[in-house]
């Protein structure tokens, strides 16, 4: 395995692994899973976009919630000029996980 294909960090690592059909641990990804993934991503590729900043905010919230406390993410969003967290986002990403 080349050093590039062995990379397991960052967003590009997952995309590269999917393109190769090999999971990050080196095991093959079942063809049925790859087929479904490619079908759904095809739908997404054909979806009309509403704007780059909306997509940026959505990604920031989705990924930021994994790494940042709610108050910190809220502050970072508003300082950057994005709308703060919506109640449904707070509930989804920070709500009771029990």
N, C-alpha and C positions, 0 to 999 in steps of 0.2 A: 504494500500500500504506500503510495507516495505521501510526502509530508502534507501536501494540500488536501488529499482525501482523508487523512487521519485527523484533520482539524475538527475539534468538537466544541469550539466556543464561537459565540457570535451568531447572528441571524443567518449569515450566509452558510454556516455549517449544515444547518437543516436542509436548506435548499439544495446544496451540493449533494448531500446524502440521498435525498429524494430523487434527484436527477440520475444518480448512479444506481438507485434501487437497493442501496445498502444502508442499514441503520448505523447510527453512530458507534455502536458496539461491534460493527463488522458483520453482523448477521444480515441475510437477505430480507428485504421487505416483501411480504407476500404479494403476488401479482394482483389479487383481488383488492387489496388495500390501495395499491398504487393506481389501479384503474378507477376506483371510486374517488380518490383524491384528485386525479387528473380530470375527471368528469366535473366535479364540483368547482375546481379551479377554473375550468373552461367557462362555467356559468359566470363566475366572478370576473373573468377577463372581458366578458361581453357586457357587463353592467355599466350603465351610464354613470359617470362620476359627477358629483355636485361641487367639488372644489378641493384643491390640495390642502388648504388649511383645515378643513373639516376632517380630512383623512389623517393629517398630522396629529390633530388633537385626539382623535379616536385612538391612534396608536400610542400616543403618550399616556393616555389614561389606562389603556389595557395593559401596557407593559409596565408603566410607572407604578401601578397599584401592586405589582408583584414585589417591588423593591423599596417602595417609599411608604411612610406613614401617611394617613389621610390628610392631616393638616399640612404636612410638607408638600405633598403633591398639589393640594389646593393652592397653597401659596405660590408654588412654582408656576402653575398654570396662569394665575391672575397676574403675576409679575411679568410674564411673557406676553400678556395681552390676550390670552385665551379666556373664554368663559370658565368659571369655576366648575367644580363637580356638580352634576345634577343629582337630585335625590335618588333617582333610580340607579345611577352609577355607584353612589355611596352604598346603597343597599346591596347591589350585586357584588361589588369588589371588596367592601369592608363590612358587610352585614354579618350576622351571626353564622358561623361556619359549623356549628354543632349539629 
